[in-house]
Amino acid sequence: MLLMKREELRELMDERMGPCVSIYMPTVKGSIETKQNPIKFRKLLKEAEYKLAAAAVKRADIEELTVPARRLLLDNMFWQYQNGGLAVFLSRRVRRAFTLPLEFSEMAAAGDRFCVRQLLPLFAEDGRFCVLALSQRSVKLYQCSRYSVSELDLSQAPKSIADLLELNPGEKQPQFHSNTVGRAAGARGQTASFHGGAEDADDAKENVLFYFRNVNRAVNAILNNAGGPLVLAGVDYLTRIYDKANTYPRLAAGRIPGNPADFRPEELKDRAWGIVKPEFEREARTAVEQYERLQGTPRASNHLAAILQAAGESRVGTLFVSASEQRWGFYDEASGVMDLHGKPEACDMELLDLCVARTLDHGGKVYVLDKERMPGHAPAAAIFRY
């Protein structure tokens, strides 16, 4: 499963040269169920083509625009391995298909821009965190979200204690038993053991501390206080020494014990998410509590027309939208007139997505919440800047 990159989301958001087709659908895996996936996709593609025709797009242009989607329908291997949410985006310049670890609601939209709301849980600004994997031989820094992980370049840091000591020959070499960096020792979370007496052990600890201070400087230079919580992964001995070296302001209290080499990056990300999740939930709760304090004043609303107008005027500072609901209809930005429809009609817009797009365009923050967590039990709610 290939995850979407933030740059790819920005590419979708920046596309304004319509027509733009957005198709979302859940997929199922299984010998019988798998055969239903292309059938559902064909139905959604026909719906998108109908909406393009209703928007006066010429038949020849519709055919050209949807060629990649029709080719996808013929790709049996592609459908064989679908498991998750499928998102397809088509315009004259953009032709993208993503299988993502999200539960999408079915949607086929055609308009002047792509619908991106259902992608936001992958990129929530309140969901970024990092993992620093520590060992005596190397360190690795990973940038994570709930659904993605990528390694950051730590080339500014020394690769190992030995490399650092080569640059500083006056320091005494630590003499670790070899099993302290092995798979078995890491898996048990053992502390390091040393050749020699207490003086050798003290020298080794000082060398590790010196090494980690250099790592800490490199980490701070990369994250610049904006990487979210930082979770340490490593044996207890090393994480305790890194605590002393650390100056990054959002070092998480929880740790991932053991040898990081025993875990794939995705496993480190999942374990770290269990540590940072309560903090992120607190941030969302704090934002909801702020909304509830302001509810009933001109600074907050859960009326969709008011939110759309404020979003277009750059006044939405914080937006809450339901992860699963949709609102189709017509909205005229000049007059502020909105018309909601129970079922999507040919030229309708998905109005919750329009709220998201306008809010992000003007630097607002968006929380995508489960329906039961939405303030006021409305599909959208907002805190206004003024």
C-alpha positions in Angstrom: 0.0 0.0 0.0 1.6 3.3 -1.1 0.8 6.3 1.1 0.1 9.7 -0.1 2.8 12.4 0.4 2.0 15.9 1.7 3.3 17.3 -1.6 0.8 15.2 -3.5 -2.0 16.6 -1.3 -0.8 20.1 -2.0 -0.8 19.2 -5.7 -4.5 18.2 -5.5 -5.4 21.3 -3.5 -3.6 23.6 -5.9 -5.4 22.3 -9.0 -7.9 24.9 -10.1 -8.1 24.2 -13.8 -11.3 22.2 -13.9 -13.0 20.0 -14.7 -11.7 18.0 -11.7 -13.1 14.5 -11.0 -12.8 13.0 -7.4 -13.9 9.4 -6.8 -13.7 7.8 -3.3 -14.8 4.3 -2.5 -14.1 1.7 0.2 -12.7 -1.6 -1.1 -13.0 -5.1 0.3 -10.6 -8.0 0.1 -11.7 -11.6 -0.5 -12.2 -14.1 -3.3 -15.9 -13.1 -3.9 -15.9 -9.6 -2.5 -12.9 -8.5 -4.6 -15.0 -8.9 -7.7 -17.4 -6.2 -6.5 -14.7 -3.5 -6.3 -14.5 -2.7 -10.1 -18.3 -2.9 -10.3 -18.6 -0.2 -7.7 -15.9 1.8 -9.3 -17.6 1.6 -12.7 -20.9 2.9 -11.2 -19.1 5.9 -9.5 -17.2 6.6 -12.8 -20.5 6.8 -14.7 -21.9 9.1 -12.0 -18.9 11.4 -12.4 -19.3 11.4 -16.2 -23.0 12.3 -15.8 -22.0 15.3 -13.6 -19.4 16.4 -16.2 -22.0 16.3 -18.9 -24.5 18.2 -16.8 -21.8 20.9 -16.3 -21.6 21.3 -20.1 -18.3 19.5 -20.6 -18.1 18.1 -24.2 -18.4 14.4 -24.7 -15.0 14.2 -26.3 -13.4 16.0 -23.4 -15.1 13.6 -20.9 -13.8 10.6 -22.8 -10.2 12.0 -22.8 -10.4 13.0 -19.1 -11.6 9.5 -18.0 -9.2 7.4 -20.1 -7.0 6.5 -17.0 -10.0 5.4 -15.0 -11.3 3.2 -17.8 -7.9 1.6 -18.1 -7.9 1.0 -14.4 -11.2 -1.0 -14.8 -9.3 -3.4 -17.1 -6.4 -3.9 -14.7 -7.3 -7.2 -13.0 -4.0 -7.2 -11.0 -4.8 -3.8 -9.6 -8.2 -4.9 -8.3 -6.8 -8.2 -6.9 -4.8 -6.4 -4.3 -7.1 -3.6 -3.2 -7.6 -3.4 0.6 -8.5 -0.1 2.1 -9.9 3.1 0.6 -9.5 3.9 -3.1 -9.2 7.6 -4.1 -8.9 8.6 -7.8 -8.3 12.1 -9.1 -8.6 13.2 -12.7 -8.0 16.5 -14.4 -6.2 17.7 -17.5 -3.0 17.9 -15.6 -3.5 15.4 -12.7 -4.1 11.7 -12.9 -3.7 10.0 -9.6 -5.0 6.8 -7.9 -4.2 6.0 -4.2 -5.1 3.0 -2.1 -5.0 4.4 1.5 -5.6 3.0 5.0 -8.8 5.0 5.5 -12.5 4.2 5.5 -13.9 6.3 2.7 -17.5 7.2 2.1 -18.5 6.6 -1.6 -18.3 9.8 -3.6 -18.2 10.8 -7.2 -17.7 14.6 -7.7 -16.9 16.8 -10.6 -16.1 20.5 -10.2 -13.6 23.3 -10.5 -11.3 21.6 -7.9 -10.7 18.3 -6.2 -12.5 17.2 -3.1 -9.8 16.5 -0.5 -11.7 16.3 2.9 -11.6 12.6 3.1 -7.8 12.6 2.8 -7.2 14.9 5.8 -6.9 12.3 8.5 -3.6 11.3 6.8 -2.2 14.9 7.2 -3.9 16.3 10.3 -1.6 19.1 11.7 -2.4 17.9 15.2 -1.2 14.4 14.3 2.5 14.9 13.5 5.1 13.2 15.6 8.6 11.8 15.4 10.5 8.8 16.5 14.2 8.8 17.3 15.6 5.3 17.2 18.7 5.1 19.3 21.6 2.6 19.3 25.3 2.7 19.9 26.0 2.1 16.2 23.5 4.5 14.6 20.5 6.8 15.1 17.5 7.2 12.8 14.9 9.9 12.9 11.4 9.2 11.5 8.6 11.7 10.8 5.2 10.1 11.3 1.5 10.7 11.2 -1.2 8.2 12.2 -0.9 6.5 8.8 2.5 7.3 7.4 6.2 7.2 8.3 9.3 8.5 6.5 12.9 8.7 7.5 14.5 12.2 7.9 18.1 13.0 6.9 20.3 12.9 10.0 23.5 13.3 8.1 24.5 16.3 10.3 24.8 13.9 13.2 27.8 11.5 13.7 26.8 8.0 12.4 28.1 6.2 15.5 30.0 6.7 18.8 33.1 5.3 17.0 32.8 7.8 14.2 32.5 10.6 16.7 35.5 9.4 18.7 37.6 9.3 15.5 36.9 13.0 15.2 37.7 13.5 18.9 40.7 11.1 19.6 41.2 12.5 23.1 38.0 10.7 24.2 38.3 7.2 25.7 36.7 4.4 23.6 33.8 2.7 25.3 34.2 -1.1 25.7 30.7 -2.6 25.4 30.0 -6.3 25.4 28.9 -7.2 21.9 25.6 -8.5 23.0 24.4 -5.1 24.1 23.7 -4.1 20.5 22.5 -7.5 19.3 18.9 -8.5 18.6 18.4 -10.6 21.7 19.7 -8.0 24.1 17.6 -5.3 22.5 14.4 -7.4 22.5 14.8 -8.0 26.3 15.5 -4.3 26.9 18.7 -5.0 28.8 21.0 -2.2 29.9 24.6 -2.1 28.6 27.4 -4.0 30.3 31.1 -3.1 30.1 34.6 -4.5 30.2 36.6 -3.1 33.0 35.6 -1.5 36.3 33.6 1.5 37.4 36.0 4.0 35.8 35.6 2.4 32.4 31.8 2.4 32.8 31.8 6.1 33.7 34.0 6.9 30.6 31.7 4.9 28.4 28.6 6.8 29.7 30.4 10.1 29.1 31.2 9.1 25.5 27.5 8.1 24.9 26.3 11.4 26.4 28.8 13.4 24.3 27.5 11.5 21.2 23.9 12.1 22.0 24.5 15.8 22.6 25.7 15.9 19.0 22.6 14.0 17.9 20.4 16.3 19.8 21.8 19.3 18.0 21.1 17.7 14.7 17.5 16.7 15.7 16.7 20.3 16.8 18.1 21.7 13.6 15.9 19.5 11.5 12.7 19.7 13.6 13.0 23.4 14.6 10.5 22.9 17.4 7.8 22.0 14.9 7.9 18.3 14.5 5.4 17.5 17.2 6.1 15.1 20.1 9.4 13.2 19.9 9.3 9.5 21.0 12.5 7.7 21.9 13.0 4.1 20.9 15.9 2.1 22.4 17.1 0.2 25.4 16.6 1.8 28.8 20.3 2.6 29.3 20.5 4.7 26.1 17.1 6.5 26.4 18.0 7.6 30.0 21.3 9.0 28.8 19.5 10.8 25.9 17.2 12.4 28.4 20.2 14.2 29.8 21.3 15.4 26.3 17.9 16.4 25.0 16.8 20.0 24.6 13.9 19.4 22.2 10.8 20.9 24.0 8.3 18.1 23.2 10.1 15.0 24.2 7.4 12.4 25.0 7.4 10.8 28.4 6.7 7.3 27.0 9.4 5.1 25.4 9.5 2.3 22.9 11.7 -0.2 24.8 14.1 -2.7 23.1 16.5 -2.6 20.2 14.9 -0.4 17.4 16.6 -2.7 14.8 14.1 -5.4 15.8 11.2 -3.2 14.4 10.2 -2.1 11.0 9.6 1.7 10.7 5.8 1.0 10.5 6.0 -0.9 13.8 7.9 2.0 15.4 5.3 4.4 14.1 2.4 2.3 15.5 4.0 1.9 18.9 4.7 5.6 19.1 1.1 6.4 18.1 0.0 4.6 21.2 2.2 6.9 23.3 1.2 10.2 21.6 -2.5 9.6 20.9 -3.8 10.8 24.3 -2.0 14.1 23.8 -3.5 14.6 20.3 -7.0 13.7 21.7 -6.5 16.4 24.4 -5.7 19.0 21.7 -8.9 18.2 19.8 -10.9 18.2 23.1 -9.4 21.6 24.0 -10.4 23.0 20.6 -14.0 21.6 21.1 -14.2 23.1 24.6 -13.2 26.4 23.2 -16.0 26.1 20.6 -18.5 25.3 23.3 -17.4 28.3 25.4 -17.9 30.6 22.3 -21.1 28.9 21.1 -24.0 31.4 21.0 -21.6 34.3 20.3 -20.6 35.8 16.9 -17.3 33.9 17.3 -18.7 30.4 16.7 -21.3 28.7 14.5 -22.5 25.3 13.4 -24.6 26.7 10.5 -23.2 25.6 7.2 -24.1 28.8 5.3 -22.5 31.0 8.0 -19.3 28.8 7.9 -19.1 28.9 4.1 -19.3 32.7 4.1 -16.8 33.1 6.9 -14.4 30.6 5.2 -14.5 32.6 2.0 -13.7 35.8 4.0 -10.6 34.2 5.7 -12.4 34.3 9.1 -12.4 30.6 10.0 -9.6 29.9 12.4 -10.6 26.4 13.4 -13.0 24.1 11.5 -14.5 20.9 12.7 -16.0 18.6 10.0 -17.5 15.2 10.3 -15.4 12.3 8.9 -18.3 10.4 7.4 -21.1 12.9 6.5 -21.6 14.7 3.2 -23.7 17.7 2.3 -24.5 18.3 -1.4 -26.0 21.4 -2.8 -25.4 24.8 -4.3 -23.6 27.8 -2.7 -23.2 31.2 -4.3 -20.2 33.0 -2.7 -21.3 36.4 -4.0 -24.7 36.4 -2.5 -24.2 33.8 0.3 -27.3 31.8 -0.9 -27.1 28.1 -0.1 -29.4 25.4 -1.3 -29.1 21.9 0.2 -30.3 18.7 -1.6 -31.2 15.4 0.0 -29.5 13.6 -2.8 -26.6 14.9 -5.0 -27.8 16.5 -8.2 -25.9 16.9 -11.4 -24.1 20.3 -10.7 -24.0 20.0 -6.9 -20.9 20.7 -4.8 -20.0 18.8 -1.7 -20.2 21.7 0.7 -18.3 20.3 3.6 -15.3 19.8 1.3 -15.7 23.4 0.1 -15.5 24.5 3.8 -12.3 22.6 4.2 -10.7 23.9 1.1 -11.5 27.6 1.9 -10.3 27.2 5.5 -7.0 25.6 4.4 -6.5 28.2 1.7 -6.5 30.9 4.4 -4.3 29.2 6.9 -7.1 27.8 9.2 -6.8 24.6 11.2 -9.1 21.6 10.4 -10.2 18.8 12.7 -11.8 15.8 11.1 -13.8 14.1 13.8 -16.0 11.1 14.1 -19.7 12.0 13.9 -20.3 11.4 17.6 -17.4 13.7 18.6 -18.7 16.7 16.5 -19.6 19.7 18.6 -23.3 20.4 18.5 -23.8 17.1 16.6 -23.7 19.1 13.3 -21.7 18.1 10.2 -19.6 21.2 10.5 -18.7 23.7 13.2 -16.3 26.6 13.3 -14.5 29.1 15.5 -14.1 32.5 13.8 -11.0 34.7 14.0 -13.3 37.7 14.5 
